[in-house]
Amino acid sequence: MTLLNMNIESDRTAAEYLVDQGAPNNKSLLSFFAINALELSAPASPVLLERNAPAIPSGWLQLSGHPKSIAPVANGIVRKRVTGPADAEVLAYRLLTLDSHAAKVGPKFLGVHQTPDGEHFIELQDLLHGFVDPNVMDIKVGFRTFSENEVSNTTLREDLYRKMVAVDPSAPTPEEHQRKAITKLRYMLFRENMSSSQEKGFRIEALKMRGSSPVTDMKTVKTSHEIAGTIAHFVNRRKSVVKDMLKRLRQMRSLIEKSEFFQRHQVVGSSIFIVYDDHKVGVWLIDFAKALPLPSDVRVDHRRRWALGNCEEGLLYGFDELIRTLDDVYRSLQTNRR
């Protein structure tokens, strides 16, 4: 069955991913995303997901399950804690702001501040500001969500072997079963391969539908049919929403291709953040904590397959595949309405 002709409306598999997961009512959307994110090196991006929080909490909002903190500051602004003024994400946002193309891709960077007790944070545009009861989707983009430094250690680890077996007892090779140990690289590739990341360069990480609790356990949304069905459900079968998403994604892809920042950086673990309500659609690239400068002798095109040392991450490959998928969804919605 082709994506063009499939009946997404009757896709029971997609609907199963979007059922109400029964999140406690007193949890913010941000906290729920952070706590329930997949166990990967770059879980669902917490940046800009906070809504309905108290004015300014005393101290930082420490998120369970995520090393960052985020809190509202004022209307349209959020704070995200960083390690200091030399934090990789601070440096990335400073450079993004100076790049006329890259500055149009992500949230507005409003500065770095230090609290009296020595904590540092960045202030960013709240991408949910101005939307009314929106639908939200976080799409992790790229073949990998881990940096090369994270997997350069070739030490065999029994704990990672046990984690792999707990998820899929048939995953280890006979040699790995015999050793009862694997490298971190092997484990991370195994985890990425559970989703659509390695094949398509993106995966649906989490989503929030109006009137429902957030859904974050999306690791089994892997095939083209499952992905298209989930997206069609997310947009409520509204062609206008898909059309606006496609227009913005194509614009973002063009800006990235022209950007000097993206020519000089590998961008690992970032997300495409999609928001829409009854009146408008917003799409941005968020989370630049692993936007790392390239070695002087390395060039990337963000589309080639990753091999240790080449610094490719598949950012634009993921954009290409997501745009192709949305094109299929749009055509399918047209076909099914005839």
C-alpha positions as CSV (number, residue, x, y, z in Angstrom):
1,M,0.0,0.0,0.0
2,T,1.5,3.4,-1.0
3,L,1.4,6.4,1.2
4,L,-0.5,8.2,-1.6
5,N,-3.4,5.8,-1.5
6,M,-3.5,4.7,2.1
7,N,-6.6,5.6,4.2
8,I,-4.9,7.3,7.2
9,E,-8.3,8.1,8.8
10,S,-8.8,4.4,9.5
11,D,-5.2,3.8,10.7
12,R,-5.8,2.2,14.1
13,T,-2.0,2.0,14.7
14,A,-1.6,5.7,14.6
15,A,-4.5,6.3,16.9
16,E,-3.0,4.0,19.5
17,Y,-0.1,6.4,19.8
18,L,-2.3,9.3,20.6
19,V,-4.4,8.0,23.4
20,D,-4.6,9.9,26.7
21,Q,-1.7,8.6,28.8
22,G,-3.3,9.8,32.1
23,A,-0.6,12.3,33.1
24,P,-1.2,13.9,36.5
25,N,-3.1,17.1,36.1
26,N,-0.7,19.1,38.3
27,K,2.3,18.3,36.1
28,S,3.3,21.0,33.6
29,L,3.7,20.0,29.9
30,L,7.4,20.6,30.2
31,S,7.9,18.4,33.2
32,F,5.8,15.6,31.7
33,F,7.9,15.7,28.5
34,A,11.2,15.7,30.4
35,I,10.3,12.9,32.8
36,N,8.7,10.6,30.3
37,A,11.2,11.2,27.4
38,L,12.8,8.1,25.8
39,E,16.0,7.0,27.4
40,L,18.3,8.4,24.8
41,S,21.3,10.8,25.0
42,A,19.0,13.6,23.8
43,P,15.5,13.2,25.2
44,A,12.5,15.2,24.1
45,S,13.7,18.8,24.1
46,P,12.3,20.6,27.2
47,V,13.1,24.0,25.7
48,L,10.0,26.2,25.2
49,L,7.5,23.6,26.3
50,E,6.6,25.2,29.6
51,R,3.1,26.6,29.9
52,N,0.8,27.6,32.8
53,A,3.7,27.8,35.2
54,P,3.7,30.2,38.2
55,A,5.0,33.7,37.5
56,I,8.6,33.2,38.6
57,P,9.3,30.3,40.9
58,S,11.8,30.8,43.7
59,G,15.1,29.3,42.4
60,W,15.1,27.1,39.4
61,L,12.6,24.5,38.2
62,Q,14.7,21.4,38.4
63,L,13.5,18.8,35.9
64,S,13.5,15.2,36.9
65,G,15.1,13.1,34.1
66,H,16.8,16.1,32.4
67,P,20.0,17.9,33.4
68,K,18.6,21.3,32.3
69,S,16.2,23.7,34.0
70,I,13.7,26.1,32.5
71,A,11.2,28.6,33.9
72,P,9.0,31.4,32.7
73,V,10.2,34.9,33.2
74,A,7.6,37.2,31.6
75,N,5.1,37.1,28.9
76,G,6.7,35.6,25.9
77,I,10.1,34.8,27.5
78,V,11.5,31.6,29.1
79,R,14.8,31.0,31.0
80,K,17.0,28.0,30.5
81,R,19.8,27.3,32.8
82,V,23.3,26.8,31.4
83,T,26.6,26.0,32.9
84,G,28.0,29.4,32.4
85,P,28.8,32.1,29.8
86,A,31.1,29.7,27.9
87,D,28.4,27.0,27.7
88,A,28.2,25.4,24.2
89,E,24.6,26.5,23.8
90,V,25.3,30.1,24.8
91,L,28.1,30.2,22.2
92,A,25.8,28.6,19.6
93,Y,23.0,31.1,20.2
94,R,25.4,34.1,20.0
95,L,26.7,32.9,16.6
96,L,23.2,32.0,15.4
97,T,22.1,35.6,16.2
98,L,24.9,37.0,14.1
99,D,24.0,34.9,11.1
100,S,21.2,36.5,9.1
101,H,20.1,33.1,7.8
102,A,20.4,31.0,10.9
103,A,18.8,33.7,13.1
104,K,15.5,33.0,11.3
105,V,15.4,29.3,12.0
106,G,15.2,29.1,15.8
107,P,13.8,31.1,18.8
108,K,15.0,34.6,19.4
109,F,18.0,34.7,21.7
110,L,17.5,37.5,24.3
111,G,20.7,37.3,26.3
112,V,22.6,35.6,29.1
113,H,22.1,36.5,32.7
114,Q,23.6,35.6,36.1
115,T,21.6,35.4,39.3
116,P,23.0,36.6,42.6
117,D,23.8,33.1,43.7
118,G,25.9,32.5,40.6
119,E,23.5,30.6,38.4
120,H,23.7,31.3,34.7
121,F,20.8,31.2,32.2
122,I,19.8,32.2,28.8
123,E,16.6,34.0,27.9
124,L,14.7,32.8,24.9
125,Q,11.5,33.5,23.0
126,D,8.7,31.4,24.3
127,L,7.5,29.7,21.1
128,L,4.1,28.9,22.6
129,H,3.3,32.5,23.4
130,G,0.4,33.8,21.4
131,F,-1.1,30.3,20.7
132,V,-4.4,29.3,22.2
133,D,-4.6,25.7,23.4
134,P,-2.2,24.5,20.7
135,N,-1.2,21.1,19.4
136,V,2.5,20.5,19.8
137,M,5.0,18.1,18.3
138,D,8.7,17.6,18.9
139,I,10.6,15.9,16.1
140,K,14.2,14.9,16.9
141,V,16.2,15.5,13.7
142,G,19.3,13.7,12.5
143,F,20.7,10.2,12.2
144,R,22.2,10.4,15.7
145,T,21.5,12.3,18.9
146,F,24.9,11.7,20.6
147,S,28.2,13.5,20.0
148,E,31.2,11.7,18.8
149,N,33.0,12.4,22.1
150,E,30.3,10.5,23.9
151,V,31.0,7.2,22.0
152,S,34.7,7.5,21.4
153,N,35.5,5.3,24.4
154,T,35.8,1.6,23.2
155,T,35.6,0.1,26.7
156,L,33.3,-2.9,26.9
157,R,30.5,-2.3,29.4
158,E,28.4,-4.9,31.0
159,D,25.8,-2.4,32.2
160,L,25.0,-1.4,28.6
161,Y,24.8,-5.1,27.5
162,R,22.2,-5.6,30.3
163,K,20.2,-2.6,29.1
164,M,20.2,-3.9,25.6
165,V,19.1,-7.3,26.6
166,A,16.3,-5.9,28.8
167,V,14.9,-4.1,25.7
168,D,15.6,-6.8,23.1
169,P,17.2,-10.1,24.2
170,S,17.8,-11.0,20.5
171,A,19.7,-7.8,19.7
172,P,23.3,-8.8,20.8
173,T,25.4,-10.8,18.4
174,P,26.6,-14.3,19.6
175,E,30.0,-12.7,20.4
176,E,28.3,-10.0,22.5
177,H,26.3,-12.6,24.3
178,Q,29.5,-14.5,25.1
179,R,31.3,-11.4,26.3
180,K,28.2,-10.0,28.0
181,A,29.5,-6.5,27.3
182,I,29.2,-3.9,24.5
183,T,30.6,-0.5,23.8
184,K,28.7,2.7,24.3
185,L,28.7,3.3,20.5
186,R,27.1,-0.1,19.9
187,Y,24.4,0.7,22.5
188,M,23.6,4.1,21.2
189,L,23.3,2.9,17.7
190,F,21.0,0.1,18.9
191,R,18.8,2.7,20.7
192,E,18.7,5.0,17.6
193,N,17.8,2.1,15.4
194,M,14.7,1.4,17.5
195,S,13.2,4.5,16.0
196,S,13.1,6.0,12.5
197,S,16.2,8.1,13.2
198,Q,18.8,6.0,11.3
199,E,16.6,5.3,8.3
200,K,14.8,8.6,7.9
201,G,17.0,11.1,9.7
202,F,14.2,12.1,12.1
203,R,11.9,10.6,14.7
204,I,8.7,11.8,16.3
205,E,9.8,12.3,19.8
206,A,6.7,13.5,21.6
207,L,3.4,15.3,20.9
208,K,0.5,17.0,22.7
209,M,-2.9,17.1,21.3
210,R,-5.5,19.6,22.4
211,G,-7.6,18.1,25.2
212,S,-5.2,15.2,25.8
213,S,-2.2,14.5,27.9
214,P,1.3,14.5,26.3
215,V,2.4,11.3,24.5
216,T,6.1,10.6,24.7
217,D,6.6,6.9,24.3
218,M,6.9,7.2,20.5
219,K,9.8,4.8,19.9
220,T,7.7,2.3,17.9
221,V,6.5,4.9,15.4
222,K,9.1,3.8,12.9
223,T,7.7,2.8,9.5
224,S,6.6,5.3,6.8
225,H,3.0,4.2,7.3
226,E,3.1,4.7,11.0
227,I,4.8,8.1,10.8
228,A,2.4,9.4,8.1
229,G,-0.6,8.2,10.1
230,T,0.6,9.8,13.3
231,I,1.2,13.1,11.5
232,A,-2.2,13.0,9.8
233,H,-3.8,12.5,13.2
234,F,-1.7,15.3,14.7
235,V,-2.9,17.8,12.1
236,N,-6.5,16.6,12.5
237,R,-6.5,15.9,8.8
238,R,-6.3,19.6,8.1
239,K,-4.6,20.2,4.7
240,S,-4.0,23.9,5.5
241,V,-1.9,23.0,8.5
242,V,0.2,20.6,6.5
243,K,0.6,23.2,3.7
244,D,1.8,25.8,6.2
245,M,4.2,23.3,7.8
246,L,5.7,22.4,4.4
247,K,6.1,26.0,3.5
248,R,8.0,26.8,6.7
249,L,10.1,23.6,6.6
250,R,11.2,24.4,3.0
251,Q,12.1,27.9,4.1
252,M,14.1,26.6,7.0
253,R,15.9,24.1,4.9
254,S,16.9,26.9,2.4
255,L,18.1,29.1,5.3
256,I,20.2,26.3,6.8
257,E,21.8,25.6,3.4
258,K,22.8,29.2,3.0
259,S,23.9,29.7,6.6
260,E,27.6,30.1,7.5
261,F,26.9,28.9,11.0
262,F,25.6,25.5,9.8
263,Q,28.5,25.2,7.4
264,R,30.9,25.4,10.3
265,H,29.0,23.3,12.9
266,Q,27.7,19.8,13.5
267,V,24.2,20.2,15.0
268,V,23.4,17.1,17.1
269,G,20.2,16.4,19.0
270,S,18.2,19.4,17.9
271,S,14.5,19.2,17.4
272,I,12.0,20.6,14.9
273,F,9.3,22.1,17.1
274,I,5.8,22.4,15.6
275,V,2.9,24.3,17.1
276,Y,-0.5,25.1,15.7
277,D,-3.9,26.3,16.9
278,D,-7.1,27.4,15.1
279,H,-5.4,30.5,13.7
280,K,-1.7,29.9,12.9
281,V,1.2,27.4,12.6
282,G,4.7,27.8,13.9
283,V,7.8,25.7,13.2
284,W,11.3,26.2,14.6
285,L,14.6,24.4,15.2
286,I,15.3,24.2,18.9
287,D,17.9,22.9,21.3
288,F,21.5,23.8,20.3
289,A,23.3,22.3,23.4
290,K,25.2,20.0,21.0
291,A,25.8,22.4,18.2
292,L,29.6,22.0,18.1
293,P,32.2,23.7,15.9
294,L,33.8,21.5,13.2
295,P,37.5,20.8,13.2
296,S,39.2,23.1,10.7
297,D,39.9,20.3,8.2
298,V,36.3,18.8,8.3
299,R,33.4,19.8,6.1
300,V,29.8,18.5,6.3
301,D,26.8,18.7,4.1
302,H,24.4,17.5,6.8
303,R,23.1,14.8,4.5
304,R,25.8,12.1,4.2
305,R,25.7,9.1,6.4
306,W,27.6,9.4,9.7
307,A,30.8,7.5,10.3
308,L,33.0,8.1,13.3
309,G,35.2,11.1,12.6
310,N,33.3,12.6,9.7
311,C,31.0,14.7,12.0
312,E,28.0,14.3,9.8
313,E,24.7,14.2,11.7
314,G,22.0,14.1,9.0
315,L,20.3,17.3,9.9
316,L,19.3,18.2,6.3
317,Y,18.7,14.6,5.4
318,G,16.1,14.6,8.2
319,F,14.5,17.8,6.8
320,D,14.4,16.2,3.3
321,E,12.7,13.1,4.6
322,L,10.2,15.0,6.8
323,I,9.3,17.2,3.9
324,R,8.8,14.2,1.7
325,T,6.7,12.6,4.3
326,L,4.5,15.7,4.7
327,D,4.1,15.8,0.9
328,D,2.8,12.3,1.0
329,V,0.4,13.1,3.9
330,Y,-0.9,16.2,2.0
331,R,-1.5,14.2,-1.2
332,S,-3.2,11.4,0.8
333,L,-5.5,13.9,2.5
334,Q,-6.5,15.2,-0.9
335,T,-7.1,11.7,-2.3
336,N,-9.2,10.6,0.7
337,R,-11.5,13.6,0.5
338,R,-12.5,12.9,-3.1
